[in-house]
Amino acid sequence: MFSEYFMLTKAIRYVISLKKRFLSEGSFGHNLAITFSGNVLAQMIGFAFTPFIARIYGPEAYGVFALFIAVINNISPLSTLQFPSGYVAAENDKEFVRLLQITLLVLLMGTLFVFGGIYIFKYELMSAFTLTELSAYLIWIPIYYFLMGIDNILLGWNIRLKEFKRGAVAKIFSTSLSKGVAILYGVLAEPAALGIIIGNLLSYPFESIVKFGPTIKRKITQIFKDINWLELKSTFLKYKTYPTYLTTGIVVSNLSNQLPIYFLSIWFDQGIVGLFALANSMVNLPLSLIINSSTTVFLQKAAETIQNSGEKLKSLVVSLYQKLLLLSFVPLVVLALTSEWLFRLIFGTEWEQSGVFASILCMGAIFTVPGSPLSVLFRLMNKEWVVFITNIFFVGIKFFGLWIGLYYGSIKFSVIGFSLATFLTNLVTLFIIFRMVKISALILFRDAVIVGAVMALIFFLNI
């Protein structure tokens, strides 16, 4: 009786301590709760609108939009050369201002270059990269490029200021605006890809306005004062790994993630691209809300831990890995088993094959959830070159996975190959991270065996 009372008392104390950690202003748990809840609400809003968008526009228009976004995602990391990721690492306000000045110069010059390149070489670009479906939408690319760059700058600034609540609020309202405009355009004008493109675009300036808080307003004038070119050069050289390795690594990583869109656009029609794109976005729906929330907070927490107490980094990494893997495994397995039925019910019969694709993609994405947030350690530990080199190999692995389906003349085999490649590349990334912070990889081997067994069962049911 005494032992049961002792265990109950201990459990109550643990719950109380956990509550204090989440309610403590500025704590890791508190910041994670804010960003997570904001992303959950935003994703729920986005999901509520998606069935209407899918039924209004159909697979072909959705496929053109997916190809457009793939192009944007590949070039957008160049807009800031990822300097905003280094804002939290700036040693003092003076160095931080220099980084801001460098980022804005990079963004302005890059926007002019993209606009000029599209204006002058429009037809050459379309023929060289088989982008004929995007001919009517190329002019929107530099606009996206600039607005995404501004949003990235303000996000990095907010992270440095620990203003996570502002970013969470911005995400909620921008999602509502984006999806609402897309639906209105499709109903009142025409169900063309332009409606989704414009709707998605509006989310960036809206989020930027919300992120532009009082603290930033008071300090914004400092950016345009006292521009010392020698100090800018010195700061640029100090953070040169960000454009050299981090940016190129992200570009290559985005290419590997968007590779199916390009591959399917070349070898199949835009309807197939749309079916895959919707499946991929629905699988990433539960993933992104966890990844975005935990990455934002983990970046700030890990930077503090490395600077103040590097010994605690190991326990922080293990704890986050275990929690995120558990959070992803159960919902993704459930979705894999029910996606075909859910897609037919929610999106309509023309999207049924998209549900099959989603079932396959779910299993390959399980290790993405812990892998993506923990990957910020490559930046903080100056190992960006590792990301760059590994991502080059990852592109080859994913291309081979897609090519298997082309060889056998089956779109389903292409999706299975891509899912297997995603599983493998995420596992390799986590293995490198564990070795980097001196954590035993046995835990990864155990989890890989479990996930692999479930994956084999899901693939068997879909073949």
C-alpha positions in Angstrom: 0.0 0.0 0.0 2.8 2.3 0.9 4.7 1.6 -2.4 1.5 2.4 -4.4 1.1 5.6 -2.5 4.7 6.5 -3.1 4.4 5.8 -6.9 1.2 7.9 -7.1 2.9 10.8 -5.3 5.9 10.6 -7.6 3.6 10.6 -10.7 1.7 13.7 -9.4 5.0 15.5 -8.7 6.2 14.7 -12.2 3.0 16.0 -13.8 3.3 19.2 -11.7 6.9 19.7 -12.8 6.0 19.1 -16.4 3.2 21.7 -16.2 5.6 24.2 -14.7 8.1 23.6 -17.5 5.4 24.3 -20.1 4.0 27.3 -18.3 7.4 28.8 -17.5 7.8 31.9 -19.7 10.7 31.5 -22.1 11.4 27.8 -21.3 11.9 25.2 -24.0 8.6 23.5 -23.2 6.7 26.8 -23.2 8.2 27.9 -26.6 7.6 24.5 -28.1 3.9 24.5 -26.9 3.4 27.9 -28.5 4.9 27.1 -31.9 3.3 23.6 -31.9 -0.2 24.9 -31.1 0.1 27.6 -33.7 1.2 25.2 -36.4 -1.5 22.7 -35.4 -4.3 25.3 -35.8 -2.7 26.5 -39.1 -2.5 22.9 -40.4 -6.1 22.2 -39.3 -7.3 25.2 -41.2 -5.3 24.3 -44.2 -6.7 20.7 -44.1 -10.3 22.0 -43.8 -9.9 24.1 -47.0 -7.9 21.5 -49.0 -10.9 19.2 -50.0 -12.7 22.3 -51.5 -9.5 23.3 -53.4 -9.0 19.7 -54.7 -12.5 19.4 -55.9 -12.6 22.8 -57.5 -9.2 22.7 -59.3 -8.7 19.0 -60.0 -5.5 17.0 -60.4 -4.1 18.7 -63.5 -4.2 22.3 -62.1 -2.9 21.0 -58.8 -0.1 19.4 -60.7 0.9 22.6 -62.4 0.9 24.4 -59.1 3.1 21.6 -57.6 5.6 22.1 -60.4 5.6 25.8 -59.8 6.2 25.4 -56.1 9.0 22.9 -56.8 10.9 25.5 -58.8 10.3 28.1 -56.1 11.5 25.8 -53.4 14.7 25.1 -55.3 15.7 28.7 -55.8 14.3 30.3 -52.7 17.2 29.3 -50.4 19.4 31.5 -52.6 17.4 34.6 -51.7 19.1 35.0 -48.3 21.9 32.5 -48.6 20.6 31.2 -45.3 22.2 33.9 -43.2 19.1 34.2 -41.1 19.9 30.8 -39.7 23.0 32.4 -38.1 21.1 35.2 -36.4 20.9 33.2 -33.2 24.6 32.5 -33.3 25.6 36.2 -33.6 27.8 37.0 -30.6 26.4 40.5 -30.1 24.0 43.0 -31.6 26.6 44.7 -33.7 27.5 41.4 -35.5 23.7 40.7 -35.8 23.1 44.0 -37.6 26.0 43.3 -40.0 24.4 39.9 -40.8 21.1 41.7 -41.5 22.8 44.2 -43.8 24.5 41.3 -45.7 21.2 39.4 -46.0 19.3 42.4 -47.4 22.0 43.1 -50.0 22.0 39.5 -51.1 18.2 39.5 -51.3 18.0 42.7 -53.4 20.7 41.6 -55.8 19.3 38.1 -56.1 15.8 39.4 -56.9 17.1 41.6 -59.6 19.1 38.8 -61.1 16.1 36.4 -61.1 13.8 38.9 -62.6 16.3 39.8 -65.3 17.0 36.2 -66.1 13.4 35.3 -66.5 12.6 38.4 -68.6 15.6 37.9 -70.9 15.8 34.1 -71.1 12.2 33.1 -70.7 11.9 30.8 -73.7 15.4 29.4 -73.3 14.6 28.4 -69.7 11.3 26.8 -70.6 12.9 24.6 -73.3 16.0 23.8 -71.3 14.2 22.7 -68.1 10.9 21.4 -69.7 8.8 24.1 -67.9 6.4 24.7 -70.8 3.4 24.2 -68.4 4.7 27.3 -66.4 5.0 29.7 -69.3 2.1 31.8 -68.1 3.3 31.9 -64.5 7.1 32.6 -64.7 6.6 36.3 -63.9 5.4 35.3 -60.4 8.8 33.6 -59.6 10.8 36.8 -58.7 7.8 38.1 -56.6 7.8 34.8 -54.6 11.6 34.9 -54.4 11.6 38.4 -52.8 8.7 37.9 -50.4 10.0 34.5 -49.2 13.3 36.1 -48.5 11.8 38.9 -46.4 9.7 36.4 -44.5 12.9 34.3 -43.9 14.7 37.3 -42.5 11.9 38.2 -40.1 11.6 34.6 -39.0 15.3 34.5 -38.1 15.0 37.8 -36.3 12.0 36.6 -34.3 13.9 33.4 -33.3 16.7 35.5 -32.0 14.2 37.6 -30.0 12.4 34.4 -28.8 9.1 35.9 -30.1 7.6 32.5 -31.0 4.1 33.5 -30.3 4.1 36.1 -33.1 5.2 33.5 -35.7 2.5 31.1 -34.5 -0.3 33.8 -34.8 1.0 34.8 -38.3 0.9 31.2 -39.5 -2.8 30.8 -38.4 -4.1 33.8 -40.2 -1.9 33.6 -43.3 -3.1 30.0 -43.9 -6.8 31.1 -43.7 -6.1 34.0 -46.2 -4.1 31.8 -48.6 -6.7 29.0 -48.8 -9.7 31.4 -48.9 -8.3 33.4 -51.8 -7.6 30.2 -53.7 -11.1 29.0 -53.3 -12.7 32.4 -54.2 -10.5 32.6 -57.4 -11.5 29.1 -58.5 -15.2 29.7 -58.0 -15.4 33.3 -59.2 -12.8 33.3 -61.9 -11.5 30.0 -63.3 -10.1 26.8 -61.8 -6.6 27.4 -63.1 -3.3 26.9 -61.3 -2.9 30.7 -61.1 -5.6 30.8 -58.3 -3.6 28.5 -56.0 -0.4 30.3 -56.9 -1.8 33.7 -55.9 -3.4 32.4 -52.8 -0.2 30.8 -51.6 1.8 33.9 -52.4 -0.4 36.1 -50.2 0.6 34.2 -47.1 4.2 35.5 -47.2 3.6 39.3 -47.0 0.8 38.7 -44.4 3.1 36.6 -42.2 5.9 39.2 -42.6 3.6 42.0 -41.4 2.7 40.1 -38.2 6.3 39.1 -37.5 7.3 42.8 -37.8 6.8 43.5 -34.1 7.6 46.5 -31.9 11.1 45.4 -31.1 12.0 45.0 -34.8 10.4 48.4 -35.6 12.5 50.1 -33.0 15.7 48.6 -34.4 15.0 48.6 -38.1 16.7 52.0 -38.6 20.0 50.5 -37.4 20.2 48.4 -40.5 20.6 51.5 -42.7 23.1 53.3 -40.5 26.8 53.0 -40.3 27.4 50.6 -43.1 31.0 49.6 -42.8 32.1 47.6 -45.8 35.2 46.2 -44.1 33.2 44.9 -41.2 30.6 43.5 -43.6 33.4 41.6 -45.4 34.7 40.3 -42.1 31.3 39.2 -41.0 30.6 37.5 -44.3 33.9 35.6 -44.1 33.0 34.5 -40.6 29.7 33.1 -41.7 30.8 32.0 -45.2 29.9 28.4 -44.5 26.2 29.4 -44.6 26.2 30.3 -48.3 29.0 27.8 -49.2 27.6 24.6 -47.6 24.3 25.3 -45.9 22.6 27.0 -48.8 23.9 24.6 -51.4 23.1 21.7 -49.1 19.5 23.0 -48.8 19.2 23.5 -52.6 20.3 20.0 -53.2 18.1 18.7 -50.4 15.1 20.5 -51.9 16.0 19.1 -55.3 15.9 15.6 -53.8 12.6 16.2 -52.1 11.0 17.8 -55.3 12.6 15.2 -57.6 9.4 13.2 -58.0 7.6 16.3 -59.2 10.2 17.0 -61.9 10.4 13.3 -62.7 6.7 12.7 -63.1 6.3 16.0 -65.0 8.7 14.7 -67.7 7.6 11.1 -67.9 3.9 11.3 -67.0 1.2 14.0 -67.4 0.3 16.8 -65.0 -2.7 14.8 -63.7 -0.4 12.2 -62.2 1.8 15.0 -60.8 -1.3 16.4 -59.1 -2.2 13.1 -57.6 1.3 12.6 -56.2 1.5 16.2 -55.0 -1.8 16.0 -53.0 -0.7 12.7 -51.5 2.7 14.1 -50.6 1.2 17.3 -49.0 -1.3 15.3 -47.0 1.4 13.0 -45.7 3.5 16.1 -44.8 0.5 17.7 -43.0 1.0 15.9 -39.7 4.8 15.9 -40.2 5.3 19.6 -40.9 3.4 20.8 -37.9 5.7 18.8 -35.7 8.8 19.5 -37.7 8.3 23.3 -38.0 7.4 23.7 -34.3 10.3 21.6 -32.9 12.9 22.9 -35.4 12.2 26.6 -34.5 12.5 26.0 -30.8 15.3 23.4 -31.0 17.5 25.7 -33.1 17.4 28.4 -30.3 17.7 25.8 -27.5 20.6 23.9 -29.1 22.5 27.2 -29.8 22.2 28.1 -26.1 23.2 24.6 -25.0 26.3 24.5 -27.2 27.4 28.0 -26.0 26.7 27.4 -22.3 26.8 23.7 -21.6 27.7 21.4 -24.4 27.6 18.3 -22.2 23.8 18.6 -22.1 23.5 18.5 -25.8 23.5 14.6 -26.0 20.6 14.2 -23.6 18.7 17.0 -25.5 19.2 15.2 -28.8 18.2 11.7 -27.5 15.1 13.1 -25.8 13.9 15.0 -28.9 14.6 12.0 -31.2 12.5 9.6 -29.0 9.6 12.0 -28.6 9.4 12.9 -32.3 9.7 9.3 -33.5 6.8 8.3 -31.3 4.7 11.2 -32.4 5.2 10.4 -36.0 5.0 6.6 -36.0 1.5 6.0 -34.8 -0.4 8.6 -36.9 1.6 7.7 -40.1 0.9 4.0 -39.7 -2.8 4.7 -39.2 -2.9 7.0 -42.2 -1.1 4.4 -44.3 -3.8 1.8 -43.5 -6.7 4.2 -44.2 -5.5 6.7 -46.8 -7.1 5.2 -49.9 -10.6 5.2 -48.2 -10.1 8.6 -46.7 -9.0 10.2 -50.0 -12.0 8.8 -51.8 -14.3 10.1 -49.1 -12.8 13.5 -48.6 -11.5 14.5 -52.0 -13.7 12.5 -54.4 -13.2 9.5 -56.6 -10.8 11.1 -59.0 -8.3 11.4 -56.1 -8.5 7.7 -55.1 -5.1 6.8 -56.6 -3.7 9.7 -54.6 -4.7 7.8 -51.5 -2.7 4.8 -52.6 0.4 7.0 -53.1 -0.1 8.5 -49.6 -0.2 5.0 -48.0 3.2 4.3 -49.6 4.8 7.6 -48.8 3.8 7.5 -45.1 6.2 4.7 -44.2 9.2 6.3 -45.9 8.6 9.6 -44.1 8.6 8.3 -40.5 12.3 9.1 -39.8 11.8 12.6 -41.4 10.2 13.9 -38.3 13.1 13.4 -35.9 15.7 13.9 -38.7 14.7 17.3 -39.9 14.8 19.3 -36.6 18.0 17.6 -35.5 19.6 18.5 -38.8 20.0 22.1 -37.5 23.0 20.7 -35.5 25.0 20.7 -38.8 24.7 24.5 -38.9 25.5 25.0 -35.2 28.5 22.7 -35.2 29.9 24.0 -38.5 29.3 20.8 -40.3 27.4 22.2 -43.3 29.8 20.5 -45.7 28.5 17.1 -44.5 25.0 18.1 -45.5 26.1 19.2 -48.9 28.0 16.0 -49.7 25.4 13.6 -48.3 22.6 15.4 -50.1 24.3 14.9 -53.4 24.3 11.2 -52.9 20.7 11.3 -51.6 19.6 12.9 -54.9 21.2 9.9 -56.8 19.5 7.4 -54.4 16.0 9.0 -54.8 16.4 9.2 -58.6 17.3 5.5 -58.7 14.2 4.8 -56.6 12.0 6.7 -59.1 13.7 5.1 -62.1 12.7 1.6 -60.9 9.1 2.5 -61.6 9.9 3.8 -65.1 11.9 0.6 -65.8 8.9 -1.5 -64.9 6.4 0.9 -66.4 4.6 1.4 -63.1 3.9 4.7 -61.4 3.2 2.8 -58.2 6.7 1.3 -58.3 8.2 4.8 -58.7 6.4 5.9 -55.6 7.6 2.8 -53.7 11.1 3.4 -54.8 11.0 7.0 -53.7 9.6 6.1 -50.3 12.3 3.5 -49.7 15.0 6.0 -50.7 13.5 8.6 -48.3 13.5 6.0 -45.5 17.2 5.2 -46.2 18.4 8.8 -46.5 16.7 10.0 -43.3 18.2 7.0 -41.5 21.7 7.9 -42.7 21.2 11.5 -41.7 20.2 10.5 -38.2 23.2 8.1 -38.0 25.6 10.9 -38.8 24.0 13.2 -36.2 24.2 10.5 -33.5 27.9 10.0 -34.3 28.5 13.7 -34.4 27.2 14.2 -30.8 28.7 10.8 -29.6 25.4 8.9 -29.2 25.2 5.1 -29.7 23.5 4.2 -33.0 22.0 0.9 -31.6 18.8 2.8 -30.9 18.6 3.7 -34.6 19.1 0.1 -35.6 16.4 -1.1 -33.3 13.9 1.5 -34.6 14.8 0.9 -38.2 14.0 -2.8 -37.9 10.6 -2.1 -36.4 9.7 0.6 -39.0 11.1 -1.6 -41.8 8.9 -4.5 -40.8 5.7 -2.4 -40.8 6.8 -0.8 -44.1 7.1 -4.2 -45.8 3.6 -5.0 -44.7 2.1 -1.7 -46.0 3.9 -2.1 -49.4 2.6 -5.7 -49.7 -0.9 -4.5 -49.2 -0.6 -1.8 -51.9 1.1 -3.9 -54.6 
